[in-house]
Amino acid sequence: MSYSIGQVAKMMGVTTHTLRYYEKEGLLPFVRKSGSGLRVFTDTDLGWLAMIECLKETGMPLKGIKQYIDWYQEGDATLQQRLDMFLAQKQKVEEQIALYRKHLDKINYKISLYEEAVRQGSWDKAMEARKLNEEKERRFGKK
């Protein structure tokens, strides 16, 4: 199936300007143009766009994405480079996830404090209850 730039922008949740910029930067070398010069996107192009957005959203700079596409076009001689790139990106994403989990733990802790404060009707009472619970856990372990 083929799609116009407007259709693709809508489907992918990006602007037509973004798609033109990606093309200008060499990130969409596979997109063809019709006889009248209009971009014609295929399902394969949508797959490439999804990968570009994935890599971008996980923090890979466009320069790195361009490198991946260049290596892809070079063929099997760059399989190891591509694998190494994805392994490095995976490591970065795992580090981001670990950091987000740490932040989430802090947020969840605060939520539990505020829930207790709402139940008690007072921040000070909630903190007192929390300190008592922590002292019990320290002395007798978690139940």
N, C-alpha and C positions, 0 to 999 in steps of 0.2 A: 504494500500500500504506500501511497505517497502523500505528503503533507506540505502545506505552505508554511512559511516562517511564522505567520500569525497563529496557525493551528498548533504548531510545535511550541511556541512561546506559552500558549494557554495550557497545553497539556503538561508542560514541564514546570510551569510556575515561574518562568523567567520572562524578561522583556525581549522584544525583538532586537533592541539595541544590544543586549547581552549576547544574543546569538550572533549578531553581526560582528561584535567584538571578538568572540571566540573564533569565528572564522578568520578574521583579520590576524589574530595571533597564531594561527595555524593549528588550532585545536579541533577543527572540523574539516580536515582535508578530504574527507570522503563525500561531503555534500556536493551534489551536482546542481547545475543550473539548467533551466529549460532553454529552449531556443530563444525565448524572449528575455533571458537573463534573470529570471526569478529562481530563487533557491527552491530545490525540490528535495525534501527530506524523506528518508525511508525508515522502516522499522529498525534497521541496523543503525542508522544515524541516531535514533532515539535511544538505543542501547548505549552508544558512545556518549551521548549527552548525560544519561543517567550515571555513567561511570565518572565523567568529568565532575558532575555535581557531588557525587559521593566523595571523591578525592578532595575536592575543594572544601566541602563541609567538614572534613576531618583534618583540615589544616594544611593540606598540600598546596604550595603556591602554584600559580598557573605555569610558571617556568618548569616546575617538576612534572606537571601534567603534560606539558608540551614534550618534555624529554621522553616520557612514557610513550606518547603517540609516535614520536620519531623512531624510537626503538621498535615499536610494533611494526611500523612500515619497513624497517630494515629486515625483519624476518627472524628466522630461528637463530641467527648468530647472536641475537641479543636476549635470548631466553633467560640467561643467568642474571643479566642486569635488571630485567623486568621483575624476576622473582625477588632479587635483593631489594628492589624498590618497594615492593608490596610487603615484604617482611619488615622493612624499616617503618613503613607507614602503619602496619599492624602494631608494632611496638609503641609508636607514638599514641595511637588510639587507645591501647591498653593502659598506658600511663595516664591519659586524660580520664578514662573511665575510673581508674583507681582514685584519682584526685576528686572527681565528682562524687564517688562513693564516700570519701572522707568528708566532703562538704555536706552531703546528704545526711550522714550520721549526725553532724553538728546541728543541722536544721531539725532533724527528727527529735533530737534531745531538747531543743528549744520548744518544739511543738508540745512535747510531753510536759514540760514545765508550765507552759501556758494553759494546757488543758487542766492540769492540776490546780493552777491558780484560779481558773474559771470555776472549777468544782468547789474550791475552798472559799472563793469570793475575795481572795487576797493573795497578792504576790508573796508577801512575807510568810504567810501560812504555808503556801506551796513550797517555798524554799526550806522552811522548817521541816516539813514532811519529807522532802527530798533528802535532806541531811540525815534524818532518822533512818530512812530506808537504806541509804548508802552505808551508814554505820552498822546496821543489821547485816547487810551483805558482807561487809568487811569482817565482822565478827563470826557470823554463822554461815556464810556462803549464800549463794542464790537459791531460792526455792522454786 
